[in-house]
Amino acid sequence: MAALPVTIAWCTKLVLNEIGGGHPRPGVTAALGAALAGCGLLAALGPQVVQYVRDESGRRVGLVAQDRLFQAVERFTGLARFEDPAFLDRIRMAQQYGGATPGMLVSAALGAARTVLTGAAFLVSLVTINPWTAVLVIAAAAPSLAAELWLSRRRAAMLWGIGPAERREFFFGQLLVDVRAAKELRLFGVGGHLRGLLHAQRRAANAERSRTDRRELRVQAATGTIAALAAGGGLLWVLLDAVNGTGGAGDVALFVAAVAGVQAAVGGLVLELVSAHQQVLLFGHYLAVLDAGPDLPVPDHPRRAGPPRRGIELRDVWFRYSPGHPWALRGVSLTIPYGASVALVGRNGAGKSTMVKLLCRMYDPERGAVLWDGVDLREIDPAELRARIGAVFQDYMEYDMTAAENIGLGDLAAMGDRGRIEAAARRAGAHGTVSGLPRGYDTILSRIFADPADPADPAGSAEDGGAVGVHLSGGQWQRLALARAYLRGERDLLILDEPSSGLDAEAEHEIHQGLREHRRGRTSVLISHRLGAVRDADRIVVLDGGQVAERGTHATLLAHGGIYAQLFALQAEGYRQRDDPDADTPGRRLSEAR
Ligand SMILES: Nc1ncnc2c1ncn2[C@@H]1O[C@H](COP(=O)(O)OP(=O)(O)OP(=O)(O)O)[C@@H](O)[C@H]1O
């Protein structure tokens, strides 16, 4: 496109010479005319084609960049990176700029080439008038280029610096429109308060942006003044030449046009270079995510995790979420024997869920080791380890997908096997609910994806045309999470972290009855605050303050009269009719002891 004007100028010159020469050759004239017409066509279609190619390459590069980014994110097999605010900021910036940078660099390179071509032509004109004026104009542009590159580094640093404020702003913005938060926000009347916090984040980010803009204004005013002084000096020089008779009025006119042309070209070049420079700096975040090493290192030749024969052992495990956090586990040693059911109980914050996360190697212990049949989990590929585990986490996921997909995600191999999915749902007591949904197992459990325009979509069939969505109750979601774990079938280790906390009494009884059957002869870890549900576990381990406080069976622990016995008595008391409010109950003794 940059070559077109020159080509047109040359063809015009040649055709005019051909005609003006007095003996125009029909073939040559026609060829030049055709070339001119071709150039005209290119000039008309070129911009649209360039735009299309730019958009198309942007889409393709964006797709590849996004795929590589999420592949890299998937390689982080632990949780620590996702709890690191700085790394989350990096991922956000990588998402924002990773796909755009290559396209921007290409267009910046093309734009720079175009401005260089135009600028060079005007510079040659300046040299023909007075070579020193050309030197003066170029010298005046140099500080501008250096200053703009410095400013773009500062701008990139500013964008990184306001990342946390933007993340908080995004969080508050999401919270204000989140249907799950809406109840509490309205009842407590805290919408205005959150809006205030949202605006405070925006104001903080805006203040940083304004400071950067003002700095840019000051620097650009200075470099602009230098350029104007250089142009003014050059003009004076050319005017003096004209007065002295060494130059003509035409030279002055050409000088003015050439200086404007060169300065515009330099300005354009600076803009292109600066935007490319800034993109490259921001692209650094994308590369940093791609190049980040594994969060949980795996040896080059990992050991195999076979079906456990002896069991899983925690040996003097010390763990904290970061060096700034207190210890969550302090020297925990315990064995989960093969085929046994182990229950973990203890007060809130005792470290039960943390232990479960270490069993799945979501983190590595800081001291001590978790051993799978004697092999340190750090020597096993996490993917292989996790393939052997089925789990319901305390904070299980509710996927905005169909009911079948919500269960099928537990084992992708069974995603298309409706028989297995139904069997898992039946075991978890979810079949009745799911089969009663408008599209049974194919009903999307979401309000986000409800499509009011689709008459076949049950989620979009509200009378007023609005989307009604299909939403399950807390307990129904919990059953689906349980079905997801059941779908993993005969895994070697089943972990259930509060699997029935949201269920009604009847359902809980039913579920625990089913769980007892399922756990029989299998290695399982069950966490529950309802001690009635864990009483028949082979071993009960009581955690307290990150340490194993007691261990034994239900009977031995009751006989021991420690924390377990107190907690059990407290719960049992809650179910008994209390005739005498002053009676000396275990609950009363416990509160007095505290
Ligand atoms: N992601 C995290 N980052 C930092 N600290 C954490 C994190 N998760 C848990 N903790 C801390 O670790 C300690 C143990 O928490 P954990 O969730 O293991 O307790 P728990 O016994 O499962 O409690 P609950 O019965 O309430 O579920 C707590 O003090 C908690 O504040």
The ligand as an ORCA input file, in Angstrom:
! r2SCAN-3c Opt
* xyz 0 1
  N      -6.290    -21.536     51.023
  C      -5.901    -21.178     52.245
  N      -5.014    -20.201     52.441
  C      -4.616    -19.835     53.666
  N      -5.053    -20.423     54.803
  C      -5.956    -21.419     54.678
  C      -6.430    -21.838     53.404
  N      -7.313    -22.857     53.597
  C      -7.383    -23.045     54.927
  N      -6.564    -22.199     55.581
  C      -6.328    -22.132     57.020
  O      -5.846    -23.405     57.427
  C      -6.428    -23.803     58.658
  C      -7.083    -25.173     58.504
  O      -8.170    -25.047     57.605
  P      -9.005    -26.296     57.103
  O      -9.881    -25.840     56.001
  O      -8.091    -27.425     56.825
  O      -9.868    -26.629     58.403
  P     -11.040    -27.686     58.590
  O     -10.665    -28.533     59.742
  O     -11.342    -28.391     57.312
  O     -12.224    -26.710     59.005
  P     -13.819    -26.829     58.756
  O     -14.333    -27.830     59.719
  O     -14.282    -25.456     59.086
  O     -14.021    -27.192     57.338
  C      -7.403    -22.707     59.047
  O      -6.787    -21.913     60.016
  C      -7.620    -21.900     57.783
  O      -7.761    -20.541     58.073
*
